[in-house]
Amino acid sequence: MTNILLPRRRFVQAAALGLCAPASVWAGAQREETLSDDVASVMRSSVNNVNPPRLVFAKAADGERWLADMSARLSRFVADEYARRRMLINIQYESSRAGLDTQLILGLIEVESAFRQYAISSVGARGLMQVMPFWQRYIGRPEHNLFDIRTNLRYGCTILRHYRNRENGNMPRALARYNGSLGRSTYSDAVLGAWQRRWQWS
């Protein structure tokens, strides 16, 4: 798992913000941008490469332990156990596939949609990771359903990985780009605060 450090003072501020602010406040809008042909091709390949989701752990027992732990934590957002496990397996698979920290993605989803599959923001961002529909034109297909859990996660993780690459691994800046708020730390602090407060795992 990636070690993401957040200074204590900023963490306390972020945790306070995350506790009192509804998810809709944070739902931003990824900015439309010109992608090079090479970048668009790589992202398109990632989005369109669909494989059956599975837990990605060196040991099956570790995967089951993680799933049980995360399911208990997620129960405050998703009541149905089957739905929780299905969602978590997809989140862990797609984040691992994209080379992202699964626990951070859980924090991002909490902030973006509070794990509501059919969430839609005032600017039209959709689903768990609040993906803007214009990405379908750039890296996907018109028929892709951004409210589908697997599709939304593939898009969201591919987009965040792209932003992390653009920012040379600087995750707070990548998160700000994802939210459309580059230059401000409020959103990044909220995601990192949710990660530290609820989703860390070892």
DRENDO-1510 file (C-alpha; in Angstrom, 1 decimal, always signed):
<recs>
REC; n; res; u; v; w
REC; 1; MET; +0.0; +0.0; +0.0 .
REC; 2; THR; +1.2; +3.5; -0.7 .
REC; 3; ASN; +2.3; +5.5; +2.3 .
REC; 4; ILE; +0.6; +8.9; +2.0 .
REC; 5; LEU; +1.7; +11.4; +4.7 .
REC; 6; LEU; -0.4; +14.3; +5.8 .
REC; 7; PRO; +0.9; +16.8; +8.4 .
REC; 8; ARG; -1.1; +16.5; +11.6 .
REC; 9; ARG; -2.5; +20.0; +11.6 .
REC; 10; ARG; -3.8; +19.6; +8.0 .
REC; 11; PHE; -5.2; +16.2; +8.8 .
REC; 12; VAL; -7.2; +17.5; +11.8 .
REC; 13; GLN; -8.6; +20.3; +9.6 .
REC; 14; ALA; -9.4; +17.8; +6.8 .
REC; 15; ALA; -11.0; +15.4; +9.1 .
REC; 16; ALA; -13.2; +18.2; +10.5 .
REC; 17; LEU; -14.2; +19.2; +7.1 .
REC; 18; GLY; -15.0; +15.7; +6.0 .
REC; 19; LEU; -17.2; +15.1; +9.1 .
REC; 20; CYS; -19.4; +18.1; +8.6 .
REC; 21; ALA; -19.6; +18.5; +4.9 .
REC; 22; PRO; -22.0; +16.5; +2.6 .
REC; 23; ALA; -20.4; +14.7; -0.4 .
REC; 24; SER; -22.2; +16.9; -2.8 .
REC; 25; VAL; -20.2; +19.9; -1.7 .
REC; 26; TRP; -17.0; +18.3; -2.9 .
REC; 27; ALA; -18.2; +16.9; -6.2 .
REC; 28; GLY; -16.3; +18.8; -8.8 .
REC; 29; ALA; -15.8; +18.6; -12.5 .
REC; 30; GLN; -12.8; +17.2; -14.2 .
REC; 31; ARG; -11.7; +19.8; -16.8 .
REC; 32; GLU; -11.8; +19.0; -20.5 .
REC; 33; GLU; -8.3; +19.1; -21.9 .
REC; 34; THR; -6.5; +18.1; -25.0 .
REC; 35; LEU; -4.9; +14.7; -24.7 .
REC; 36; SER; -2.0; +13.6; -26.9 .
REC; 37; ASP; -2.8; +10.7; -29.2 .
REC; 38; ASP; -0.5; +8.4; -27.2 .
REC; 39; VAL; -2.0; +9.3; -23.9 .
REC; 40; ALA; -5.6; +9.0; -25.2 .
REC; 41; SER; -4.7; +5.6; -26.7 .
REC; 42; VAL; -3.3; +4.2; -23.4 .
REC; 43; MET; -6.3; +5.5; -21.5 .
REC; 44; ARG; -8.7; +4.2; -24.0 .
REC; 45; SER; -7.1; +0.8; -23.9 .
REC; 46; SER; -7.4; +0.8; -20.1 .
REC; 47; VAL; -11.1; +1.7; -20.1 .
REC; 48; ASN; -12.1; -0.8; -22.7 .
REC; 49; ASN; -10.1; -3.7; -21.4 .
REC; 50; VAL; -12.8; -5.5; -19.3 .
REC; 51; ASN; -11.9; -8.4; -17.1 .
REC; 52; PRO; -13.8; -10.2; -14.4 .
REC; 53; PRO; -13.2; -8.4; -11.1 .
REC; 54; ARG; -11.3; -10.3; -8.4 .
REC; 55; LEU; -9.4; -9.5; -5.3 .
REC; 56; VAL; -5.7; -8.9; -6.0 .
REC; 57; PHE; -3.7; -10.1; -3.0 .
REC; 58; ALA; -0.6; -12.3; -2.7 .
REC; 59; LYS; -2.6; -14.6; -0.4 .
REC; 60; ALA; -6.3; -15.4; -0.6 .
REC; 61; ALA; -6.6; -15.3; +3.1 .
REC; 62; ASP; -5.3; -11.7; +3.1 .
REC; 63; GLY; -8.0; -10.8; +0.6 .
REC; 64; GLU; -10.7; -12.3; +2.6 .
REC; 65; ARG; -9.5; -10.5; +5.8 .
REC; 66; TRP; -9.4; -7.2; +3.9 .
REC; 67; LEU; -12.9; -7.8; +2.4 .
REC; 68; ALA; -14.4; -8.6; +5.8 .
REC; 69; ASP; -12.8; -5.5; +7.4 .
REC; 70; MET; -13.7; -3.1; +4.7 .
REC; 71; SER; -17.3; -4.5; +4.4 .
REC; 72; ALA; -17.8; -3.7; +8.1 .
REC; 73; ARG; -16.5; -0.2; +7.6 .
REC; 74; LEU; -18.6; +0.3; +4.5 .
REC; 75; SER; -21.8; -0.8; +6.2 .
REC; 76; ARG; -22.6; +2.8; +7.4 .
REC; 77; PHE; -22.9; +3.8; +3.7 .
REC; 78; VAL; -24.2; +0.6; +2.0 .
REC; 79; ALA; -26.6; -1.6; +4.0 .
REC; 80; ASP; -26.7; -4.7; +1.9 .
REC; 81; GLU; -23.8; -7.1; +2.5 .
REC; 82; TYR; -23.8; -8.6; -1.0 .
REC; 83; ALA; -23.8; -5.1; -2.5 .
REC; 84; ARG; -20.9; -4.1; -0.3 .
REC; 85; ARG; -18.8; -7.1; -1.1 .
REC; 86; ARG; -19.4; -6.7; -4.8 .
REC; 87; MET; -18.5; -3.0; -4.7 .
REC; 88; LEU; -15.4; -3.6; -2.7 .
REC; 89; ILE; -14.1; -6.4; -5.0 .
REC; 90; ASN; -14.6; -4.0; -8.0 .
REC; 91; ILE; -12.9; -1.1; -6.2 .
REC; 92; GLN; -9.9; -3.2; -5.1 .
REC; 93; TYR; -9.5; -4.8; -8.6 .
REC; 94; GLU; -9.7; -1.6; -10.6 .
REC; 95; SER; -7.5; +0.5; -8.3 .
REC; 96; SER; -4.9; -2.3; -8.2 .
REC; 97; ARG; -5.1; -2.6; -11.9 .
REC; 98; ALA; -4.4; +1.1; -12.3 .
REC; 99; GLY; -1.5; +1.0; -9.8 .
REC; 100; LEU; -3.4; +3.2; -7.2 .
REC; 101; ASP; -3.8; +2.8; -3.5 .
REC; 102; THR; -7.1; +1.1; -2.9 .
REC; 103; GLN; -7.5; +2.7; +0.5 .
REC; 104; LEU; -7.1; +6.2; -1.0 .
REC; 105; ILE; -9.7; +5.4; -3.7 .
REC; 106; LEU; -12.1; +4.4; -0.9 .
REC; 107; GLY; -11.5; +7.8; +0.6 .
REC; 108; LEU; -12.1; +9.5; -2.7 .
REC; 109; ILE; -15.4; +7.7; -3.2 .
REC; 110; GLU; -16.5; +8.6; +0.2 .
REC; 111; VAL; -15.9; +12.3; -0.5 .
REC; 112; GLU; -17.2; +12.3; -4.0 .
REC; 113; SER; -20.4; +10.2; -3.7 .
REC; 114; ALA; -20.7; +8.7; -0.3 .
REC; 115; PHE; -20.7; +5.4; -2.1 .
REC; 116; ARG; -24.0; +6.2; -4.0 .
REC; 117; GLN; -23.9; +4.3; -7.3 .
REC; 118; TYR; -26.3; +6.7; -9.0 .
REC; 119; ALA; -25.0; +10.0; -7.6 .
REC; 120; ILE; -25.0; +12.9; -10.0 .
REC; 121; SER; -23.6; +16.3; -9.2 .
REC; 122; SER; -24.9; +19.7; -10.2 .
REC; 123; VAL; -22.4; +19.8; -13.1 .
REC; 124; GLY; -23.3; +16.3; -14.3 .
REC; 125; ALA; -20.5; +14.2; -12.8 .
REC; 126; ARG; -21.8; +10.7; -12.4 .
REC; 127; GLY; -21.5; +7.6; -10.2 .
REC; 128; LEU; -19.2; +6.5; -7.4 .
REC; 129; MET; -16.2; +8.4; -8.6 .
REC; 130; GLN; -18.2; +11.3; -10.1 .
REC; 131; VAL; -16.9; +11.0; -13.7 .
REC; 132; MET; -17.7; +13.7; -16.2 .
REC; 133; PRO; -19.5; +12.4; -19.3 .
REC; 134; PHE; -17.1; +14.1; -21.7 .
REC; 135; TRP; -14.5; +11.4; -20.9 .
REC; 136; GLN; -16.7; +9.0; -22.9 .
REC; 137; ARG; -15.8; +10.9; -26.1 .
REC; 138; TYR; -12.1; +11.0; -25.3 .
REC; 139; ILE; -11.3; +7.6; -23.9 .
REC; 140; GLY; -14.4; +5.5; -24.0 .
REC; 141; ARG; -17.6; +4.8; -26.0 .
REC; 142; PRO; -20.9; +6.6; -26.1 .
REC; 143; GLU; -22.7; +3.5; -24.9 .
REC; 144; HIS; -20.7; +3.2; -21.7 .
REC; 145; ASN; -22.9; +3.6; -18.6 .
REC; 146; LEU; -21.1; +5.7; -16.1 .
REC; 147; PHE; -23.6; +4.6; -13.4 .
REC; 148; ASP; -22.4; +1.0; -13.8 .
REC; 149; ILE; -20.0; +0.3; -10.9 .
REC; 150; ARG; -17.3; -1.4; -12.9 .
REC; 151; THR; -17.4; +1.1; -15.8 .
REC; 152; ASN; -17.3; +4.1; -13.4 .
REC; 153; LEU; -14.4; +2.7; -11.5 .
REC; 154; ARG; -12.4; +1.9; -14.6 .
REC; 155; TYR; -12.9; +5.5; -15.9 .
REC; 156; GLY; -12.2; +7.1; -12.5 .
REC; 157; CYS; -9.1; +5.1; -11.7 .
REC; 158; THR; -7.8; +5.6; -15.3 .
REC; 159; ILE; -8.3; +9.3; -15.0 .
REC; 160; LEU; -6.7; +9.7; -11.6 .
REC; 161; ARG; -3.7; +7.6; -12.8 .
REC; 162; HIS; -3.4; +10.0; -15.7 .
REC; 163; TYR; -3.4; +13.0; -13.4 .
REC; 164; ARG; -0.9; +11.4; -11.1 .
REC; 165; ASN; +1.4; +10.8; -14.0 .
REC; 166; ARG; +1.0; +14.4; -15.1 .
REC; 167; GLU; +1.9; +15.6; -11.6 .
REC; 168; ASN; +4.9; +13.3; -11.4 .
REC; 169; GLY; +3.5; +11.2; -8.6 .
REC; 170; ASN; +2.3; +14.2; -6.5 .
REC; 171; MET; -1.0; +12.8; -5.3 .
REC; 172; PRO; -2.5; +15.9; -3.6 .
REC; 173; ARG; -2.1; +17.8; -6.9 .
REC; 174; ALA; -3.4; +14.8; -8.9 .
REC; 175; LEU; -6.5; +14.8; -6.6 .
REC; 176; ALA; -7.0; +18.5; -7.1 .
REC; 177; ARG; -6.9; +18.0; -10.9 .
REC; 178; TYR; -9.4; +15.2; -10.6 .
REC; 179; ASN; -11.7; +17.5; -8.8 .
REC; 180; GLY; -11.1; +20.4; -11.1 .
REC; 181; SER; -9.7; +22.5; -8.2 .
REC; 182; LEU; -5.9; +22.6; -9.0 .
REC; 183; GLY; -4.3; +25.3; -6.9 .
REC; 184; ARG; -6.5; +24.7; -3.8 .
REC; 185; SER; -6.0; +22.0; -1.2 .
REC; 186; THR; -9.5; +21.7; +0.2 .
REC; 187; TYR; -10.5; +18.7; -1.8 .
REC; 188; SER; -7.2; +16.9; -1.5 .
REC; 189; ASP; -7.3; +17.5; +2.3 .
REC; 190; ALA; -10.8; +16.1; +2.4 .
REC; 191; VAL; -9.9; +12.9; +0.5 .
REC; 192; LEU; -6.7; +12.3; +2.5 .
REC; 193; GLY; -8.6; +13.0; +5.7 .
REC; 194; ALA; -11.2; +10.4; +4.8 .
REC; 195; TRP; -8.4; +8.0; +4.0 .
REC; 196; GLN; -6.7; +8.5; +7.3 .
REC; 197; ARG; -9.9; +8.6; +9.4 .
REC; 198; ARG; -11.7; +5.5; +8.0 .
REC; 199; TRP; -9.9; +3.5; +5.3 .
REC; 200; GLN; -6.3; +2.9; +6.4 .
REC; 201; TRP; -5.5; -0.8; +6.5 .
REC; 202; SER; -2.4; -2.9; +7.0 .
</recs>
